[in-house]
Amino acid sequence: MREANMAEPVSIGALLQSEIVEDALYREEGLCVVGIFGKSNMQAGPLKESLVNTLADKHLFALFGGPEDGGTADSHIQAFYNQEDRVLYLLLSSVCDSRQLLRACQTLSAGAGHSDAHDFWKGLEMQHCLHLLYMFSVCHVLLLVHPNQTFDVTYDRFFRALDALRQKVLPMIRAAIKDCPVSKEWKVNCRPCPPRLLFVFQMNGTLKVSANGSESGGNPDKPKKHSPRRRLQHALEDQIYRIFRKSRVLTNQSSNCLFTVPANQAFVYVIPATDEDPVGTLLAQLRSNCILCEQDTTTVVRGPRRYQQMRRSARQASCSTDSGIPPLGGQLVDCSLKEFLWQHVELVLTKKGFDDSVGRNPQPSHFELPTYSKWVQVASRLHHVLITTTDEEMAELATKVQSQLKVLEGFLEADTKFSENRCQKALPLAHSAYQSNLPHNYTTTVHKNQLAQALRVYSQHARGVAFQRYALQLHEDCYKFWSNGHQLCEERSLTDQHCVHKFHLLPQPGEKPDMDRNPPILNHNSRGRSTSSCNCGRKQAPREDPFDVQGANYDFFQILEEKCCGKLERIEFPVFQPSTPDPAPAPNQPQQLPSEASESGEAEKLKEPSTTQSHTPADTSLSLALSLGQSTDSLGTFGEGDGTETQVQPKRPSLVDRQPSTVEYLPGMLHSGCSKGLLPKFSSWSLVKLGTAKSYNCHTGLEQPGFLPGSSFLLPWDLVIRSRSEEDTGLTEPLDGGSSSWPAPNKTLVGKRGSTGGLGRSRRRDDMARAFVGFEYEDSRGRRFISSGPDKIVKVLGPGGAKDPATRVLNTDMPLYIPSPSQGRGLKPHYAQLARLFIVVPDAPLEVTLNPQVQPGLPPCPVFHPEKTEIVLPSDSLWVLRFPYSYATDHGPCYPPKENQPLNNYKVLRGILKATTANPPPQ
């Protein structure tokens, strides 16, 4: 290898990979490896690079430069081989240097969290440890450089961590270098010798020395033997040796230590502070150069003799210094940095080695001075194992080395240990906060609220990088506590009350409840009980809070029907009739568009005449439709006489509209958003006949249990019935007794009740019929009443029955829920729900059509209706329509209104009843 090839420093990887041919003069001579590491501050020039320039007498490293030079924050080793001096310098740069630290800060993203930033710095520190372990394994002498004159005691912990790591990875290093051409001692100890560690400090401007060399306040007549800088060096040596001996970094046997320090040589050097007077500095340097030139009479020699001459001159200088010849001022002359280092390098190059063991029985340590080629072989293998980890042959050993880095955590991560201890102390406090005031079983909402409180307590005490990890552990611990027998069943009833049981499973058909199972098998129960009446209203019974639509709207009333109204005449609603043994529920369908709803409504009207039951009278030639508050089909559907086939028919209903499915059933209740052709397995509505029209007495009201006093009277609904002669055919008039039924001015109507006249053309043509209607509300305590308006309750105090007409309740949207007249003592209001509709159809030629439509919520809440619409009620009868107890779609139940919610969003749409004239069939 020629000197020109090493004019500039190169990376250690490039040095080891290059094929270097040494000069024949130096091929067999030994090589001293000097490593330089340490810290630097934000001074103008880097300290470590300037030291190499001073030691090599060459300008090798640029003293000025910044992080904009494109470097990375990773640790790296640069090498410079001074072939004439037989010294190889290895310079380690890491995050401890100002330039690398600035690069690391720029690499770290601004949005990184505290834990991510800690992991980033932890990775750089681990990398620095591996690089330093590499240098302790291949160097003879190591220089620790520090930017001030105070020893950093954190090095004690750092060296103990490095020594522990070295002991762990020694087997892997031995396996890596077992085939290298070095001595057995090197292979066993994995290093050429116990490296000697030297310390280089830089004095800052705080320490000043007077001109005469004496300290301020001292006696100028008796100057000190040593300069203040040398006395500082001695003090630092004593301090460092005492610290390392006490922590057992240094022991009696040097072969067992990570490094050694000389017992009888200086191992601390303090670089003096730069003089603030540049002119005086230049003059002093010029004077010293002139003196050296006068004293130096020897000729400058090149080649190997130059190194021997330099060693001889250095030895003479040291001998003259040690002989006690005092220089000017009576003080010993301080040596230069190169002289300080060369006294240690000379021991290596002369193969004397280091005898740094102390004690009564000091054991000699091994020492080997390798040639350059041997050293490169060992250094290359260690480089693959400890640093690059990319070589395929060394990949397994490198993986094992990486797995041993956990030993560093106990030494280097003091902040992590503090954070973990702090977080571990905060966890019991957080657990106590979570479990305070908790019931035995509780819901997800309570769990989340208690967890938030526990996290608040935890955040008050926990600190550091382990905060997030232990916060996740707190989450897991609280969830385990909750799910281990404390989780409440999350199912809510149709009245929006949750189940009081702990987490359980529902029994399968035919399976009995079992409390001993884990989880137990139980039916839902909210401990909510209410009192409800049967379909006809004549019998009341307590009921459990329902959790499904079938139990709410069908099962409870079926049980009471066996005891009360099972034999009453009724109008059955169509339900699903399966044609297969295992029918499937229909998938969820989107809400129906208004246009589709209108078309389906017309189709229903078309098919109604053919699906009416036997209670409906025969079709008439003229149907006078009467809509209370709504427009009707007028006469387009039925027409006049027998000419219905000549009328323009609307769109023919599809096959799906006419024939319900026998394979798929509707899982919920029928409403406006359901697909046509689907029916539920059961009907949530009921329509039963209590008796004839005379079975209701308007003077006594309904004789059923639960009604509030005076509130069981139905509202009268007066209907005008017109008997037509031949010339009156085609006239239509409303039959509700409204203002439009009064005669026109100057026109006398004959046939009124109480008028006189004969039979013939003056026979009675008009008559009145009275029906009765009652919207019954029932609260959870079984108290019932009839409503005469959206905000009024029927209250009859004397004989004669209710006076308010039924037109008010029929021409408006009746509320589905109203406040109960008997409120409890609590602050929570009690609501009464629309439960039944009583209709008394008189014995008269009338057709009373029932079409209930309920909207239990704000849009887009659908409109619920029975499985059959436009139901014609036969005359001379008392009918009871029971409304569903709860309303639910495929997506979930429609809960009752809560406190402070407007009740006008829950309503029964107007037009629930309409009456038309039914002429007798021709004879």
Buried (B, 14 or more C-beta within 10 A) or exposed (E): BEEEEBEEBBEBBEBBEEEBEBEEEBEEBBBBBBBBBBBBEEEEEBBBBBBBBBBBEEEBBEEEEEBEEEBEBBBBBBBBBBBBBBBBBBBBBBBBBBBBBBBBEEEBEEEEEEBEEBEBBBEBBBBBBBBBBBBBBBBBBBBBBBBBBEBEEEBBBBBBBBBBBBEBBBEBBEBBBEEBEBBEBBBEBBBBBBBBBBBBBBBBEEEEBEEEBBBEEEEEEEBBEEBBBBBBBEEBBEBBBEBBBEEEBBBBBBBBBBBBBBBEBBBBBBBEBEEEEEEEEEEEEEEEEEEEEEEEEEEEEEEEEEBEBBBEEBEEBBEEBEEEEEEEBEBBBBBBBBBBBBBBBBBBBEEEBBBBBBEEEBEEBBBBBBBBEBBBBBBBBBBBBBBBBEBEEBEEBBEBBBEBBEBBEBBBBEBBBBBBEBBEEBBEBBBEBBEEEBEEBBBEEBBEEBBEBBBEBBEEEBBBBBBBEBBEBBEEBBEEBBEEEBBBBEBBBBBEBBBEBBBBBBEEEEEEEEEEEEEBBBEBBBEBEBBBBBBBBBBBBEBBBBBBBBBBBBBBBBEBBEEBBEEBBBBEBBBBEBEEEEBEBBEEEEBBEEEEBEBBEBBBBBEBBEEBEEBBBEEBBBBBBBBBBBEBEEBEBBBEEEEBEEEEEBEEBEEEBBEBBEEBBBBBBBBBBBBBBBBBBBBBBBBBBBBBBEEBEBEEBBEBEBBBEBBBBBBBBBBBBBBBEEEEEEEBEBBBBBEEBEEEEEEEEBBBEEEEEEEEEEEBBBBBBBBBBBBBBBBBBBBBBBBBBBEEBBBBEEEEBBEBBBBBBBBBBBBBBBBBBEEEEEEEEBBBBBBBBBBBBBEBBBBBBBBBBBBBBEEEBBBBBBBBBBBBBBBBBBBBBBBBBBBBBBEEBBBBBEEEEEBEBBBBBBBBBBBBBBBEEEE
